[in-house]
Amino acid sequence: MKNIENSLVALIDRKINNELNPDELRKLDKLFENDDHLRDDVALHQEIDEAISETNVLELRQNLNNIHEQTQNPERKTLVRSLFRSKLHRIAAAAFFLVFIFGSISLYFMNGDEPVSNDNLFRIYYQPDAALLIRGQAENKMLIEGFQKYENRDYTNALALFNKLLAQDPDNIPVQFYAGISNIETGKYRNALKPFNHIINDDQNLYQDKAMWYSGLCYLKLNETDKAFAIFKNISTSNSAYKYKAKNILKSIRN
Amino acid sequence: MHYIEESLLEGIRLNDTDTLEYIYKKFYPSIKNFIILNSGTEEDSKDIFQESIIVIYRRLKTQKDFTISCSFKTYMYSISRNLWLKELEKRKTEQAKIKNTEEFESTNCEIQDPVSNPKEERYKLYQNHFLSLSKDCQQVLRLFMDKVSLKEIAKIMGYTSEKYAKKRKYQCKEILVKRIKNDPYYYKSI
């Protein structure tokens, strides 16, 4: 197991805080002379320290997040409103509603009590997460290429690259997340659960709420309703950004 | 400057929850409509609205004689509009012209300085990741930033030794740095 006290993070932190002895400092400075990435790392650490020293801004951000949670009462949000979020979604929603209304009328004549199927619920609620445009240094070539392919909706090749990246670094949470979405987009719903579960089990990170939401949708698509129900129930009682959508889906889900 | 504008700005400067709640209830819906009308999502609306308040807060902190020459609503809208245009530019959205919502059709407030700079954008990324850390990690890193002694930190956090306090700091810092480096937005911002 790695000794954190001797890690690069610790070394840089000690340098920033002037805790290195002259000998250690000399050795480190020599290393820096020939390594641009190391110098960038020190600059990044310094900037992070500055950013997290802005206690007032951090408190304001936290306060705003709490207020957003309290003041927005998405109980009033309906499924219809959530579908009309952008032009693309409006077009998709319009197309879906045509199919859905036509389907519902047919179902009415066949069986008036038929609830919305899991497959239809998936189609109503699922939309891929926005593509990310990234630019970067040569060392991240594969990462950049992967996201470019994702952005271009070339999910098969994006997934191949994401899987290669994850073989090297399974803790790369954004790559895990977009690998999950790429799996959904290529119809591999069962495979998508693995990266989403990895994210859910990784302490706290910015992708946890999203991973929970999409894993619930995967279970819906796989017709494993009990598991989907348990996940949406969990989301609906949390502070997740998806809690109100989860509440709506729970109303429609088949028990 | 009108009394209402003055009191709202003062409330932001003091991070006053009542004022911020009022601002949220009163102005968030129209900003959200505007963002959604221009290819955004609810999450984008939340982000842009909150960032607009942070922009005002930073101005209040750095410019002692900071005033606004229009209504607070128009000022908020102008900042949000600029921030959203910048974001659309980053996303390379092919949008010929941004659409104003009806209520903001003829209103715009002149903003002299850029609404945010690249450094502030990076800070936003770092701070959001910091706020996503466990409470324990946030607190230990804050205590170190505040130059609290190792002995005190160990006592406050209930750690068995000063050595462990230091170890925990490095662990938390490592998690934070890794998450930032793994965030695709980090590569957009450098």
Interface residues (C-beta under 8 A of the other chain):
Chain A: I4 E5 S7 V9 A10 D13 L44 H45 E47 I48 D49 E50 A51 I52 S53 E54 T55 N56 V57 L58 E59 L60 R61 Q62 N63 L64 N65 I67 H68 Q70 T71 Q72 R85 S86 K87 A130 L132 L133 I134 R135 G136 N140 L143 I144 F147 D171 N172 I173 P174 V175 D203 Q204 N205 L206 A241
Chain B: N15 T17 L20 E21 Y24 K25 Y28 I36 S39 G40 T41 E42 E43 K46 Q50 I53 I54 Y57 R58 K61 K90 R91 K92 K119 R122 Y123 Y126 Q127 N128 H129 F130 L131 S132 L133 S134 L141 R142 M145 K166 K167 K169 Y170 Q171 K173 E174 I175 L176 V177 K178 R179 I180 K181 N182 D183 P184 Y185 Y187 K188 I190
